[in-house]
Amino acid sequence: LVLLGLVAFSECIVKIPLRRVKTMRKTLSGKNILNNFLKEHAYRLSQISSRASNLTFHPLRNIKDKLYVGNITIGTPPQEFQVIFDTGSSDLWVPSVFCTSPICSTHVMFRHFDSSTFRPTKKTFSINYGSGRMKGVVVHDTVRIGNLVSTDQPFGLSMAELGFDGIPFDGVMGLNYPKLSFSGAIPIFDKLKNEGAISEPVFAFYLSKDKQEGSVVMFGGVDHHYYKGELNWIPLIQAGDWSVHMDRISMKRKVIACSGGCEAVVDTGTSVIEGPRRLVNNIQKHIGAMPRGSEHYVSCSAVNTLPPIIFTINGIDYPVPAQAYILKDSRGHCYTTFEQNKVSSSTETWILGDVFLRWYFSVFDRGNDR
C-alpha cells in the first residue's frame, strides 16, 4: 500500500472512472428521489474512452456524496453494471434476474440467458457486509473493466439481498486478496494478473472531494499526475489483507486512540472511519459531538475551529481536517464521520474509508504486499 505519490510505470495503465454517490440516510423521501433519478437516467453512462501515453481514460459521473462506483460490463453482448470497487472484500457479484429480494428490482439484474458466453455452476455462497448481506451462486462469463477483459471469469449472481436499500449500486467488485473470497472464486484482479493482462500487479485510487467528477481507479501502474509529494510505502501486517500497522491517532498533540499501536484496514468500500465503540465515543467527546439517532452532530460553525485529527502510520503523520471528518446531511446539519465497528475484533482495529482516502492518494501493490 502506498499513501501519496508514485512514479508512473511505463507500461499500460487502465483507468476506470468512479462516481461519488450520495448515501441515502434511511429517509423515505431520499429513496423516492433516488428511485426517480435512476429511472430517468437508466444507467446510460457513456463508455467513451481515449488513450494517451499508454493510459486509458474513462468519463466520470458523480451522483453526490460518499460512495464511489464505476461501470463494468458482463456477458456477450455486454451488459453494464455499476459496482463498488472494494478493497475490503474479494468477490465480484451482481444481481440475478432470479433474485427474490425486492431491492433487486431497483438494480440492474444480469440476464444470463442473453449471454452466449455464460456458464453456470451449482456452487452457492453468502457474504455479510457492514451495510447488508447477500446470498448467491457462482457462475462464469466475460467481464470487462474498461479495456481489460477477463474471459470465463467466475463471479457471483445474487439470489437474495438484504440491507442495501436506497444505495445506488448494482454489485461489488472485490479487490482484496484471494484468501478472503467467500465464493472461493479467483478475484478478477488475480486472474488478470496471472494471465499477464496488466503490466504491473498494482492498482491505485484517486477519490475526488467537493466535486462530482475526477475520481479514478487505475490498474497496472500509477499516473503520478494524481498526487503531490512522495509516495510512502507501508508494509502490510501480513500478505493476504490490506491491513497495516498504525502508530496512533492524535488531536492537539494528545493521543486519543490507538495509544499502543493498532491495526488499520484501508478500505475503499467503507465511506467513513470506523473504530472500537469506546474509542470512537472518546473521539466524539473531543470533537464535541452529540448523539442524535444513529449519528453524532456538531454545530456547523465548529468546522472552522476544530483541529485536524492525525493518523500516524509507519512514522508518518496523515492529518485529516475537520472539513473532511464532518459532513452535512440532507437537512444541512453537520455530523461526524466516525462510527463504531460493525464487526467486533480481539485487537484494536480501525477502518480507514473514503473520508481518509479522499485526502490521500492510495496505491495497492500486490507484487510487494505493501
FIBA-167893 format. One record per residue (C-alpha): z, y, x; residue number from 1; residue in one letter. Coordinates in pm, 1 decimal. Layout:
FIBA-167893
<atom z="Z" y="Y" x="X" k="NUM" r="a"/>
...
//
This chain:
FIBA-167893
<atom z="0.0" y="0.0" x="0.0" k="1" r="l"/>
<atom z="-75.9" y="348.1" x="113.1" k="2" r="v"/>
<atom z="51.6" y="677.3" x="-24.6" k="3" r="l"/>
<atom z="-152.1" y="987.3" x="63.1" k="4" r="l"/>
<atom z="-472.4" y="994.7" x="264.6" k="5" r="g"/>
<atom z="-700.8" y="736.8" x="428.8" k="6" r="l"/>
<atom z="-1012.5" y="725.0" x="645.3" k="7" r="v"/>
<atom z="-1314.2" y="624.0" x="435.4" k="8" r="a"/>
<atom z="-1468.8" y="287.4" x="508.9" k="9" r="f"/>
<atom z="-1836.6" y="296.3" x="592.2" k="10" r="s"/>
<atom z="-1929.4" y="8.3" x="360.6" k="11" r="e"/>
<atom z="-1987.6" y="21.9" x="-11.4" k="12" r="c"/>
<atom z="-1711.2" y="167.1" x="-225.4" k="13" r="i"/>
<atom z="-1726.6" y="123.5" x="-601.5" k="14" r="v"/>
<atom z="-1551.2" y="391.3" x="-808.5" k="15" r="k"/>
<atom z="-1453.1" y="324.1" x="-1167.9" k="16" r="i"/>
<atom z="-1370.3" y="615.3" x="-1398.5" k="17" r="p"/>
<atom z="-1029.1" y="615.4" x="-1563.2" k="18" r="l"/>
<atom z="-942.0" y="817.2" x="-1869.4" k="19" r="r"/>
<atom z="-592.3" y="956.8" x="-1910.0" k="20" r="r"/>
<atom z="-495.7" y="890.2" x="-2270.1" k="21" r="v"/>
<atom z="-205.1" y="1004.3" x="-2481.9" k="22" r="k"/>
<atom z="61.5" y="751.5" x="-2568.2" k="23" r="t"/>
<atom z="133.6" y="794.3" x="-2938.9" k="24" r="m"/>
<atom z="511.1" y="807.5" x="-2970.8" k="25" r="r"/>
<atom z="551.3" y="581.5" x="-3273.1" k="26" r="k"/>
<atom z="467.0" y="850.2" x="-3526.3" k="27" r="t"/>
<atom z="253.1" y="763.8" x="-3825.0" k="28" r="l"/>
<atom z="63.2" y="1090.7" x="-3803.8" k="29" r="s"/>
<atom z="-15.1" y="1021.1" x="-3440.1" k="30" r="g"/>
<atom z="-153.0" y="678.9" x="-3524.3" k="31" r="k"/>
<atom z="-371.5" y="820.0" x="-3800.3" k="32" r="n"/>
<atom z="-508.9" y="1085.5" x="-3567.8" k="33" r="i"/>
<atom z="-579.7" y="819.8" x="-3307.8" k="34" r="l"/>
<atom z="-749.2" y="583.3" x="-3550.7" k="35" r="n"/>
<atom z="-971.1" y="862.7" x="-3681.5" k="36" r="n"/>
<atom z="-1060.8" y="959.9" x="-3324.8" k="37" r="f"/>
<atom z="-1156.9" y="604.0" x="-3232.5" k="38" r="l"/>
<atom z="-1364.8" y="562.3" x="-3549.5" k="39" r="k"/>
<atom z="-1554.1" y="883.1" x="-3475.0" k="40" r="e"/>
<atom z="-1616.1" y="807.4" x="-3106.1" k="41" r="h"/>
<atom z="-1650.4" y="427.5" x="-3128.7" k="42" r="a"/>
<atom z="-1622.6" y="367.7" x="-2752.5" k="43" r="y"/>
<atom z="-1961.7" y="521.8" x="-2671.2" k="44" r="r"/>
<atom z="-1869.7" y="638.2" x="-2321.7" k="45" r="l"/>
<atom z="-2185.3" y="684.7" x="-2118.5" k="46" r="s"/>
<atom z="-2242.9" y="432.2" x="-1842.3" k="47" r="q"/>
<atom z="-2447.1" y="674.1" x="-1633.5" k="48" r="i"/>
<atom z="-2369.9" y="632.3" x="-1266.5" k="49" r="s"/>
<atom z="-2507.6" y="779.6" x="-947.3" k="50" r="s"/>
<atom z="-2499.2" y="667.1" x="-585.7" k="51" r="r"/>
<atom z="-2439.6" y="884.1" x="-281.8" k="52" r="a"/>
<atom z="-2316.8" y="790.9" x="65.1" k="53" r="s"/>
<atom z="-2272.6" y="427.6" x="-44.5" k="54" r="n"/>
<atom z="-2033.0" y="532.6" x="-322.0" k="55" r="l"/>
<atom z="-2075.1" y="455.6" x="-690.4" k="56" r="t"/>
<atom z="-1962.9" y="735.9" x="-924.4" k="57" r="f"/>
<atom z="-1888.7" y="694.6" x="-1295.9" k="58" r="h"/>
<atom z="-1818.1" y="969.1" x="-1551.6" k="59" r="p"/>
<atom z="-1456.6" y="1007.3" x="-1665.7" k="60" r="l"/>
<atom z="-1317.9" y="1085.1" x="-2008.3" k="61" r="r"/>
<atom z="-952.1" y="1160.1" x="-2068.6" k="62" r="n"/>
<atom z="-821.8" y="1134.9" x="-2423.5" k="63" r="i"/>
<atom z="-499.1" y="1314.8" x="-2332.4" k="64" r="k"/>
<atom z="-164.4" y="1223.9" x="-2187.2" k="65" r="d"/>
<atom z="-27.2" y="932.1" x="-1992.5" k="66" r="k"/>
<atom z="-225.4" y="609.7" x="-1986.3" k="67" r="l"/>
<atom z="-530.3" y="568.7" x="-1764.0" k="68" r="y"/>
<atom z="-810.8" y="344.4" x="-1886.9" k="69" r="v"/>
<atom z="-1157.7" y="258.8" x="-1763.7" k="70" r="g"/>
<atom z="-1459.5" y="78.7" x="-1904.1" k="71" r="n"/>
<atom z="-1576.0" y="-269.8" x="-1811.7" k="72" r="i"/>
<atom z="-1828.7" y="-497.9" x="-1978.3" k="73" r="t"/>
<atom z="-1809.7" y="-868.5" x="-2054.2" k="74" r="i"/>
<atom z="-2081.8" y="-1112.9" x="-2156.9" k="75" r="g"/>
<atom z="-2461.3" y="-1132.1" x="-2173.9" k="76" r="t"/>
<atom z="-2575.2" y="-892.9" x="-2310.1" k="77" r="p"/>
<atom z="-2278.7" y="-675.8" x="-2200.8" k="78" r="p"/>
<atom z="-2003.3" y="-583.9" x="-2446.9" k="79" r="q"/>
<atom z="-1797.0" y="-278.6" x="-2348.7" k="80" r="e"/>
<atom z="-1416.2" y="-258.0" x="-2340.4" k="81" r="f"/>
<atom z="-1152.3" y="-0.4" x="-2244.9" k="82" r="q"/>
<atom z="-891.7" y="-161.6" x="-2020.3" k="83" r="v"/>
<atom z="-585.3" y="-53.7" x="-1825.5" k="84" r="i"/>
<atom z="-634.9" y="-115.9" x="-1452.8" k="85" r="f"/>
<atom z="-285.9" y="-252.2" x="-1393.9" k="86" r="d"/>
<atom z="-127.9" y="-320.5" x="-1053.7" k="87" r="t"/>
<atom z="177.6" y="-458.9" x="-1232.4" k="88" r="g"/>
<atom z="3.4" y="-773.3" x="-1362.8" k="89" r="s"/>
<atom z="-267.3" y="-1018.1" x="-1256.5" k="90" r="s"/>
<atom z="-453.6" y="-1125.8" x="-1570.6" k="91" r="d"/>
<atom z="-766.0" y="-984.1" x="-1733.3" k="92" r="l"/>
<atom z="-777.1" y="-1012.8" x="-2111.0" k="93" r="w"/>
<atom z="-938.5" y="-852.5" x="-2415.7" k="94" r="v"/>
<atom z="-906.3" y="-926.7" x="-2790.6" k="95" r="p"/>
<atom z="-1094.0" y="-1214.7" x="-2953.4" k="96" r="s"/>
<atom z="-1267.2" y="-1190.1" x="-3290.0" k="97" r="v"/>
<atom z="-1027.1" y="-1468.8" x="-3391.1" k="98" r="f"/>
<atom z="-718.5" y="-1258.2" x="-3313.7" k="99" r="c"/>
<atom z="-486.1" y="-1282.9" x="-3614.7" k="100" r="t"/>
<atom z="-282.2" y="-967.1" x="-3546.4" k="101" r="s"/>
<atom z="-361.0" y="-650.7" x="-3748.2" k="102" r="p"/>
<atom z="-362.8" y="-441.3" x="-3429.2" k="103" r="i"/>
<atom z="-667.7" y="-631.3" x="-3301.4" k="104" r="c"/>
<atom z="-884.2" y="-488.0" x="-3579.4" k="105" r="s"/>
<atom z="-827.9" y="-138.5" x="-3431.1" k="106" r="t"/>
<atom z="-959.5" y="-250.6" x="-3091.0" k="107" r="h"/>
<atom z="-1296.0" y="-375.8" x="-2970.7" k="108" r="v"/>
<atom z="-1298.1" y="-755.9" x="-3001.2" k="109" r="m"/>
<atom z="-1507.7" y="-986.5" x="-2784.3" k="110" r="f"/>
<atom z="-1783.7" y="-1162.6" x="-2979.6" k="111" r="r"/>
<atom z="-1817.4" y="-1479.1" x="-2774.8" k="112" r="h"/>
<atom z="-2095.4" y="-1614.5" x="-2997.9" k="113" r="f"/>
<atom z="-2315.3" y="-1319.0" x="-2893.5" k="114" r="d"/>
<atom z="-2290.4" y="-1400.4" x="-2521.6" k="115" r="s"/>
<atom z="-2529.3" y="-1651.1" x="-2362.9" k="116" r="s"/>
<atom z="-2305.3" y="-1686.0" x="-2055.5" k="117" r="t"/>
<atom z="-1980.1" y="-1762.5" x="-2241.3" k="118" r="f"/>
<atom z="-1790.2" y="-2079.9" x="-2152.3" k="119" r="r"/>
<atom z="-1470.1" y="-2186.7" x="-2333.2" k="120" r="p"/>
<atom z="-1168.8" y="-2386.7" x="-2215.8" k="121" r="t"/>
<atom z="-871.6" y="-2533.3" x="-2401.6" k="122" r="k"/>
<atom z="-606.8" y="-2369.1" x="-2181.1" k="123" r="k"/>
<atom z="-363.8" y="-2131.2" x="-2356.1" k="124" r="t"/>
<atom z="-116.8" y="-1879.1" x="-2211.8" k="125" r="f"/>
<atom z="104.4" y="-1585.3" x="-2306.9" k="126" r="s"/>
<atom z="221.1" y="-1264.8" x="-2135.3" k="127" r="i"/>
<atom z="520.3" y="-1040.2" x="-2207.0" k="128" r="n"/>
<atom z="474.1" y="-675.4" x="-2103.9" k="129" r="y"/>
<atom z="727.0" y="-394.2" x="-2122.7" k="130" r="g"/>
<atom z="543.4" y="-248.0" x="-2423.8" k="131" r="s"/>
<atom z="423.1" y="-562.4" x="-2600.0" k="132" r="g"/>
<atom z="309.3" y="-919.8" x="-2568.9" k="133" r="r"/>
<atom z="1.3" y="-1132.8" x="-2624.4" k="134" r="m"/>
<atom z="-99.4" y="-1496.8" x="-2664.2" k="135" r="k"/>
<atom z="-446.5" y="-1616.2" x="-2581.5" k="136" r="g"/>
<atom z="-686.5" y="-1872.0" x="-2444.8" k="137" r="v"/>
<atom z="-865.0" y="-1884.9" x="-2107.0" k="138" r="v"/>
<atom z="-1245.1" y="-1855.0" x="-2118.5" k="139" r="v"/>
<atom z="-1526.6" y="-1777.3" x="-1870.8" k="140" r="h"/>
<atom z="-1805.6" y="-1518.8" x="-1877.7" k="141" r="d"/>
<atom z="-1978.0" y="-1249.5" x="-1671.7" k="142" r="t"/>
<atom z="-1757.3" y="-944.3" x="-1612.2" k="143" r="v"/>
<atom z="-1886.2" y="-614.1" x="-1473.8" k="144" r="r"/>
<atom z="-1680.1" y="-332.9" x="-1321.2" k="145" r="i"/>
<atom z="-1936.2" y="-60.9" x="-1259.8" k="146" r="g"/>
<atom z="-2197.1" y="-237.9" x="-1047.6" k="147" r="n"/>
<atom z="-1955.4" y="-508.6" x="-931.9" k="148" r="l"/>
<atom z="-2046.9" y="-832.7" x="-1109.5" k="149" r="v"/>
<atom z="-1834.9" y="-1147.3" x="-1133.6" k="150" r="s"/>
<atom z="-2020.5" y="-1438.4" x="-1293.4" k="151" r="t"/>
<atom z="-1830.4" y="-1720.2" x="-1463.0" k="152" r="d"/>
<atom z="-1511.9" y="-1511.4" x="-1433.5" k="153" r="q"/>
<atom z="-1206.6" y="-1670.8" x="-1601.1" k="154" r="p"/>
<atom z="-1020.5" y="-1430.0" x="-1829.4" k="155" r="f"/>
<atom z="-813.6" y="-1429.9" x="-2144.8" k="156" r="g"/>
<atom z="-906.5" y="-1377.6" x="-2507.4" k="157" r="l"/>
<atom z="-604.0" y="-1270.9" x="-2709.8" k="158" r="s"/>
<atom z="-544.2" y="-1461.4" x="-3032.0" k="159" r="m"/>
<atom z="-227.3" y="-1266.6" x="-3119.0" k="160" r="a"/>
<atom z="-85.6" y="-931.7" x="-3001.8" k="161" r="e"/>
<atom z="242.0" y="-755.7" x="-3075.4" k="162" r="l"/>
<atom z="374.6" y="-413.4" x="-2977.2" k="163" r="g"/>
<atom z="55.2" y="-233.1" x="-2874.5" k="164" r="f"/>
<atom z="26.4" y="-25.5" x="-3194.3" k="165" r="d"/>
<atom z="-126.3" y="317.6" x="-3151.2" k="166" r="g"/>
<atom z="-220.2" y="269.6" x="-2784.6" k="167" r="i"/>
<atom z="-592.6" y="333.8" x="-2725.8" k="168" r="p"/>
<atom z="-691.5" y="44.7" x="-2503.6" k="169" r="f"/>
<atom z="-854.9" y="-289.2" x="-2574.6" k="170" r="d"/>
<atom z="-710.0" y="-500.8" x="-2296.2" k="171" r="g"/>
<atom z="-570.1" y="-516.1" x="-1944.8" k="172" r="v"/>
<atom z="-725.8" y="-579.6" x="-1604.8" k="173" r="m"/>
<atom z="-453.0" y="-703.5" x="-1372.1" k="174" r="g"/>
<atom z="-482.4" y="-607.1" x="-1003.5" k="175" r="l"/>
<atom z="-173.4" y="-780.1" x="-870.4" k="176" r="n"/>
<atom z="-163.6" y="-1096.0" x="-657.9" k="177" r="y"/>
<atom z="-281.0" y="-1435.7" x="-793.6" k="178" r="p"/>
<atom z="66.8" y="-1588.8" x="-796.4" k="179" r="k"/>
<atom z="166.0" y="-1353.7" x="-1079.8" k="180" r="l"/>
<atom z="-113.5" y="-1474.5" x="-1308.8" k="181" r="s"/>
<atom z="28.7" y="-1618.1" x="-1631.3" k="182" r="f"/>
<atom z="-304.0" y="-1776.0" x="-1724.4" k="183" r="s"/>
<atom z="-346.8" y="-1941.2" x="-1385.6" k="184" r="g"/>
<atom z="-695.4" y="-1787.4" x="-1362.2" k="185" r="a"/>
<atom z="-812.8" y="-1630.7" x="-1037.9" k="186" r="i"/>
<atom z="-788.3" y="-1249.0" x="-1075.4" k="187" r="p"/>
<atom z="-1124.3" y="-1071.6" x="-1072.0" k="188" r="i"/>
<atom z="-1040.7" y="-876.4" x="-752.8" k="189" r="f"/>
<atom z="-969.0" y="-1202.1" x="-568.2" k="190" r="d"/>
<atom z="-1288.8" y="-1361.5" x="-693.9" k="191" r="k"/>
<atom z="-1497.1" y="-1060.7" x="-587.0" k="192" r="l"/>
<atom z="-1317.2" y="-1055.3" x="-250.5" k="193" r="k"/>
<atom z="-1370.4" y="-1427.6" x="-190.1" k="194" r="n"/>
<atom z="-1740.3" y="-1400.4" x="-277.6" k="195" r="e"/>
<atom z="-1795.4" y="-1106.6" x="-39.7" k="196" r="g"/>
<atom z="-1886.4" y="-868.1" x="-321.4" k="197" r="a"/>
<atom z="-1663.1" y="-593.7" x="-175.9" k="198" r="i"/>
<atom z="-1676.5" y="-481.4" x="185.3" k="199" r="s"/>
<atom z="-1300.2" y="-448.0" x="238.5" k="200" r="e"/>
<atom z="-1015.5" y="-611.3" x="38.7" k="201" r="p"/>
<atom z="-886.1" y="-270.1" x="-63.9" k="202" r="v"/>
<atom z="-868.9" y="-63.6" x="-382.8" k="203" r="f"/>
<atom z="-726.4" y="281.7" x="-446.1" k="204" r="a"/>
<atom z="-624.4" y="510.9" x="-732.0" k="205" r="f"/>
<atom z="-659.2" y="882.9" x="-779.3" k="206" r="y"/>
<atom z="-486.1" y="982.7" x="-1105.0" k="207" r="l"/>
<atom z="-561.7" y="1336.5" x="-1219.1" k="208" r="s"/>
<atom z="-298.7" y="1567.6" x="-1362.4" k="209" r="k"/>
<atom z="-330.4" y="1852.9" x="-1610.1" k="210" r="d"/>
<atom z="-697.7" y="1785.9" x="-1671.9" k="211" r="k"/>
<atom z="-895.1" y="1532.7" x="-1866.3" k="212" r="q"/>
<atom z="-1147.8" y="1429.5" x="-1603.6" k="213" r="e"/>
<atom z="-1134.0" y="1322.8" x="-1242.1" k="214" r="g"/>
<atom z="-927.6" y="1003.1" x="-1234.0" k="215" r="s"/>
<atom z="-1078.8" y="715.4" x="-1042.0" k="216" r="v"/>
<atom z="-1009.9" y="363.8" x="-919.9" k="217" r="v"/>
<atom z="-1223.9" y="267.3" x="-621.1" k="218" r="m"/>
<atom z="-1294.4" y="-77.1" x="-481.2" k="219" r="f"/>
<atom z="-1396.7" y="-181.1" x="-130.4" k="220" r="g"/>
<atom z="-1258.1" y="118.1" x="59.0" k="221" r="g"/>
<atom z="-1132.1" y="472.3" x="18.1" k="222" r="v"/>
<atom z="-1301.3" y="809.4" x="-26.0" k="223" r="d"/>
<atom z="-1094.9" y="1048.4" x="187.5" k="224" r="h"/>
<atom z="-1201.1" y="1348.1" x="-22.5" k="225" r="h"/>
<atom z="-942.0" y="1245.5" x="-281.7" k="226" r="y"/>
<atom z="-636.9" y="1335.0" x="-74.8" k="227" r="y"/>
<atom z="-496.7" y="1573.8" x="181.8" k="228" r="k"/>
<atom z="-283.7" y="1483.7" x="482.2" k="229" r="g"/>
<atom z="-234.5" y="1143.5" x="638.2" k="230" r="e"/>
<atom z="-204.1" y="800.3" x="486.5" k="231" r="l"/>
<atom z="139.9" y="647.0" x="514.4" k="232" r="n"/>
<atom z="110.4" y="268.2" x="523.3" k="233" r="w"/>
<atom z="408.0" y="88.5" x="370.2" k="234" r="i"/>
<atom z="451.7" y="-286.3" x="425.4" k="235" r="p"/>
<atom z="516.4" y="-498.0" x="117.5" k="236" r="l"/>
<atom z="853.2" y="-668.1" x="85.6" k="237" r="i"/>
<atom z="654.1" y="-990.4" x="70.5" k="238" r="q"/>
<atom z="289.1" y="-1077.4" x="18.1" k="239" r="a"/>
<atom z="232.4" y="-1154.2" x="-348.2" k="240" r="g"/>
<atom z="354.6" y="-843.2" x="-528.9" k="241" r="d"/>
<atom z="304.9" y="-465.9" x="-492.7" k="242" r="w"/>
<atom z="675.0" y="-407.9" x="-416.4" k="243" r="s"/>
<atom z="806.0" y="-201.7" x="-126.1" k="244" r="v"/>
<atom z="1148.2" y="-113.2" x="11.1" k="245" r="h"/>
<atom z="1272.2" y="231.4" x="-95.3" k="246" r="m"/>
<atom z="1542.9" y="401.8" x="110.9" k="247" r="d"/>
<atom z="1697.9" y="628.8" x="-152.4" k="248" r="r"/>
<atom z="1644.3" y="869.0" x="-443.3" k="249" r="i"/>
<atom z="1793.3" y="1212.9" x="-393.7" k="250" r="s"/>
<atom z="1820.2" y="1555.9" x="-551.5" k="251" r="m"/>
<atom z="1950.6" y="1871.7" x="-381.2" k="252" r="k"/>
<atom z="2023.2" y="1663.4" x="-67.7" k="253" r="r"/>
<atom z="2252.5" y="1437.9" x="-270.6" k="254" r="k"/>
<atom z="2171.4" y="1069.0" x="-317.1" k="255" r="v"/>
<atom z="2158.9" y="999.2" x="-691.8" k="256" r="i"/>
<atom z="2023.1" y="642.4" x="-691.8" k="257" r="a"/>
<atom z="1913.7" y="363.5" x="-456.2" k="258" r="c"/>
<atom z="2203.8" y="457.1" x="-227.3" k="259" r="s"/>
<atom z="2193.0" y="138.0" x="-21.7" k="260" r="g"/>
<atom z="1818.6" y="89.4" x="-39.2" k="261" r="g"/>
<atom z="1636.4" y="-83.2" x="-324.3" k="262" r="c"/>
<atom z="1305.7" y="-229.6" x="-436.5" k="263" r="e"/>
<atom z="1021.0" y="-15.8" x="-576.3" k="264" r="a"/>
<atom z="723.7" y="-158.2" x="-765.0" k="265" r="v"/>
<atom z="411.0" y="56.8" x="-750.6" k="266" r="v"/>
<atom z="266.1" y="10.7" x="-1098.6" k="267" r="d"/>
<atom z="-40.3" y="190.4" x="-1236.4" k="268" r="t"/>
<atom z="16.5" y="21.4" x="-1573.3" k="269" r="g"/>
<atom z="350.9" y="195.5" x="-1633.5" k="270" r="t"/>
<atom z="340.3" y="557.6" x="-1742.8" k="271" r="s"/>
<atom z="698.5" y="654.7" x="-1649.7" k="272" r="v"/>
<atom z="958.0" y="591.9" x="-1375.7" k="273" r="i"/>
<atom z="1190.1" y="305.1" x="-1465.3" k="274" r="e"/>
<atom z="1521.4" y="201.9" x="-1314.6" k="275" r="g"/>
<atom z="1855.3" y="37.4" x="-1396.6" k="276" r="p"/>
<atom z="2024.4" y="187.7" x="-1702.9" k="277" r="r"/>
<atom z="2337.8" y="315.0" x="-1526.9" k="278" r="r"/>
<atom z="2138.0" y="490.9" x="-1255.4" k="279" r="l"/>
<atom z="1880.7" y="632.4" x="-1496.9" k="280" r="v"/>
<atom z="2166.2" y="775.0" x="-1705.7" k="281" r="n"/>
<atom z="2308.1" y="928.5" x="-1387.6" k="282" r="n"/>
<atom z="1974.1" y="1099.8" x="-1319.4" k="283" r="i"/>
<atom z="1959.3" y="1224.7" x="-1680.1" k="284" r="q"/>
<atom z="2301.8" y="1385.8" x="-1629.6" k="285" r="k"/>
<atom z="2187.6" y="1556.8" x="-1309.5" k="286" r="h"/>
<atom z="1884.1" y="1689.9" x="-1494.6" k="287" r="i"/>
<atom z="2098.3" y="1799.9" x="-1790.1" k="288" r="g"/>
<atom z="1902.9" y="1586.7" x="-2036.0" k="289" r="a"/>
<atom z="2047.8" y="1496.3" x="-2374.6" k="290" r="m"/>
<atom z="1958.9" y="1177.6" x="-2566.7" k="291" r="p"/>
<atom z="1767.0" y="1214.6" x="-2891.9" k="292" r="r"/>
<atom z="1629.5" y="896.0" x="-3038.6" k="293" r="g"/>
<atom z="1463.3" y="691.1" x="-2766.5" k="294" r="s"/>
<atom z="1409.3" y="991.8" x="-2535.9" k="295" r="e"/>
<atom z="1615.6" y="1233.7" x="-2329.4" k="296" r="h"/>
<atom z="1531.4" y="1601.0" x="-2381.2" k="297" r="y"/>
<atom z="1584.6" y="1920.3" x="-2184.4" k="298" r="v"/>
<atom z="1513.2" y="2283.9" x="-2254.8" k="299" r="s"/>
<atom z="1152.4" y="2356.4" x="-2162.0" k="300" r="c"/>
<atom z="1269.9" y="2658.7" x="-1965.8" k="301" r="s"/>
<atom z="1454.2" y="2418.3" x="-1733.8" k="302" r="a"/>
<atom z="1124.7" y="2301.0" x="-1588.3" k="303" r="v"/>
<atom z="1109.0" y="2619.3" x="-1380.9" k="304" r="n"/>
<atom z="1464.5" y="2585.0" x="-1247.1" k="305" r="t"/>
<atom z="1518.8" y="2212.8" x="-1187.7" k="306" r="l"/>
<atom z="1471.0" y="2092.2" x="-828.7" k="307" r="p"/>
<atom z="1236.5" y="1809.7" x="-727.8" k="308" r="p"/>
<atom z="1361.2" y="1452.8" x="-720.6" k="309" r="i"/>
<atom z="1286.0" y="1297.5" x="-382.4" k="310" r="i"/>
<atom z="1188.9" y="933.3" x="-337.4" k="311" r="f"/>
<atom z="1229.1" y="831.8" x="27.5" k="312" r="t"/>
<atom z="1010.8" y="533.3" x="118.1" k="313" r="i"/>
<atom z="978.0" y="390.7" x="467.8" k="314" r="n"/>
<atom z="1148.0" y="701.1" x="609.0" k="315" r="g"/>
<atom z="911.3" y="949.8" x="439.8" k="316" r="i"/>
<atom z="1011.2" y="1183.8" x="155.2" k="317" r="d"/>
<atom z="794.6" y="1196.9" x="-158.4" k="318" r="y"/>
<atom z="914.8" y="1487.2" x="-375.5" k="319" r="p"/>
<atom z="831.2" y="1474.6" x="-746.9" k="320" r="v"/>
<atom z="869.1" y="1822.7" x="-902.6" k="321" r="p"/>
<atom z="1018.4" y="1895.2" x="-1242.8" k="322" r="a"/>
<atom z="677.0" y="1971.9" x="-1392.9" k="323" r="q"/>
<atom z="588.3" y="1610.1" x="-1312.7" k="324" r="a"/>
<atom z="902.2" y="1431.8" x="-1437.4" k="325" r="y"/>
<atom z="936.4" y="1645.6" x="-1751.4" k="326" r="i"/>
<atom z="660.3" y="1636.1" x="-2014.2" k="327" r="l"/>
<atom z="605.7" y="1785.6" x="-2359.6" k="328" r="k"/>
<atom z="581.9" y="1574.2" x="-2672.0" k="329" r="d"/>
<atom z="354.1" y="1642.8" x="-2970.0" k="330" r="s"/>
<atom z="605.2" y="1893.3" x="-3112.2" k="331" r="r"/>
<atom z="624.6" y="2093.0" x="-2789.3" k="332" r="g"/>
<atom z="969.9" y="1963.6" x="-2694.7" k="333" r="h"/>
<atom z="1035.8" y="1865.6" x="-2333.1" k="334" r="c"/>
<atom z="1153.2" y="1514.4" x="-2244.6" k="335" r="y"/>
<atom z="1221.4" y="1338.5" x="-1914.9" k="336" r="t"/>
<atom z="1008.4" y="1053.3" x="-1788.6" k="337" r="t"/>
<atom z="1294.5" y="841.2" x="-1654.1" k="338" r="f"/>
<atom z="1355.8" y="526.1" x="-1856.2" k="339" r="e"/>
<atom z="1571.1" y="219.9" x="-1813.0" k="340" r="q"/>
<atom z="1411.4" y="-105.6" x="-1701.2" k="341" r="n"/>
<atom z="1297.4" y="-323.1" x="-1988.6" k="342" r="k"/>
<atom z="1349.1" y="-635.3" x="-1778.3" k="343" r="v"/>
<atom z="1681.1" y="-697.0" x="-1604.4" k="344" r="s"/>
<atom z="1688.3" y="-783.2" x="-1234.8" k="345" r="s"/>
<atom z="1954.1" y="-913.9" x="-998.2" k="346" r="s"/>
<atom z="1859.0" y="-641.9" x="-748.9" k="347" r="t"/>
<atom z="1822.5" y="-266.7" x="-796.0" k="348" r="e"/>
<atom z="1456.2" y="-229.1" x="-886.5" k="349" r="t"/>
<atom z="1257.9" y="85.8" x="-968.3" k="350" r="w"/>
<atom z="909.3" y="104.8" x="-1111.0" k="351" r="i"/>
<atom z="703.5" y="395.9" x="-980.9" k="352" r="l"/>
<atom z="449.4" y="451.0" x="-1256.5" k="353" r="g"/>
<atom z="191.0" y="717.4" x="-1328.4" k="354" r="d"/>
<atom z="445.0" y="1003.4" x="-1320.7" k="355" r="v"/>
<atom z="481.8" y="933.2" x="-947.1" k="356" r="f"/>
<atom z="122.5" y="827.0" x="-877.9" k="357" r="l"/>
<atom z="-27.1" y="1144.6" x="-1022.2" k="358" r="r"/>
<atom z="122.0" y="1321.6" x="-719.8" k="359" r="w"/>
<atom z="44.3" y="1065.8" x="-451.0" k="360" r="y"/>
<atom z="-292.5" y="901.5" x="-392.0" k="361" r="f"/>
<atom z="-228.6" y="527.8" x="-363.8" k="362" r="s"/>
<atom z="-416.9" y="262.7" x="-168.7" k="363" r="v"/>
<atom z="-358.6" y="-111.5" x="-212.0" k="364" r="f"/>
<atom z="-455.6" y="-316.7" x="93.6" k="365" r="d"/>
<atom z="-474.8" y="-688.8" x="17.0" k="366" r="r"/>
<atom z="-606.4" y="-766.6" x="364.1" k="367" r="g"/>
<atom z="-288.6" y="-644.7" x="534.6" k="368" r="n"/>
<atom z="-36.8" y="-677.4" x="246.7" k="369" r="d"/>
<atom z="54.9" y="-310.8" x="251.1" k="370" r="r"/>
//
